Amino acid sequence: MNNFLTICSEPDSLRWDDKMVERISKTMISVKILSPEDYIILLIKRSSLREIDLAAKILYIKFETIDRDYISWRARTYNVEEELFELIEKLS
């Protein structure tokens, strides 16, 4: 019996609002990529250890270039501001 891995029937959907869409990056092969700030907040909101770990890694890599005003605003809208600031404090 598998006591470690839980497989979901389908992942939670991402609901993109207008601000997220405005900040999407487009690659040379026409793939749209969510901004690091939005992706970090969505990962924190999901709150599993794996997603928090991924959010911390992205935040670490992008630490100098993160739009701090925007990510703070986005964290407030998803009610994860405290969790975001804890990650930032640990990475500082």
N, C-alpha and C positions, 0 to 999 in steps of 0.2 A: 504494500500500500504506500502511496506517495504522501508523505506528511510534510514535504518541503515545498513543492510546487503546486500552486493553484492556477488553473487555466480558466480564464474568463471566456464566456461564449462570444463576447464582442467587447472591444474597448469602449470606454466612455467617449462620447463624441466631443469634439472641440467646437465651441460656439464662438465664432469670430465676430467681433463688433466692428463698426466703421473705423475706429482708431487702429485696431489691429491690421485691418486691410490696408490702411494708408501706409503702414510701416513695413509691409511685406517687401522682401528683397526678391528680385528676379535674377535667376542665373542665366548663363549664356545658352542653356538648353531649355529655357522657358519653364523652369521649375520654380515655383513660388515658395519662399522660405519665410516662416514666421520670424519676427525680430527676436533677438536673444532676450530682451526684456520681457516680452510677452510669453515666450517659451519658459523662461525661468519661473514666472509667476504661475503659469498653468501647472508646471511640475510640482511646485510647492503646494498648490491647492489640492492636488491629488493625494498628497501627504503620505504616500508609502515610502519606506526607507529607500528603496531603489530610486524613486523619482526625486526625493530630497537630495540624494547623493549626486544624481545627474545634474540637478539644479545648482548644487554647490560647485561642481566641476566647471560648468559653463560660466558661472559667476566668477570663478577664479581666473579662467582664461580671458574673459572679457572685462575684468575688474576696472581697468583704466579707461575703457571706452564706453562703459554702460551709461546710458542716459538716466542719471539718478533721479531727476524730477519725474520723468515718465514712469520709471519702475516703481517709485514710491506711490505715485498716483494709482498705477495699475494694482499694486498690492492692497491699497485701501479699498479699491472697488471690489476686490475678491476677498476682502477681510483676512488677509495673510500678512499684514504689515509687520506684526511682531515676529513672525517666522522669518521673513526676509531680513529684518534688522539683526536677528540672531545669527543668520548665515554671514551677513556682511561683517558683523563684529568678529566672528571667528576667523574670517579671512583677512582681516585688517592687521 
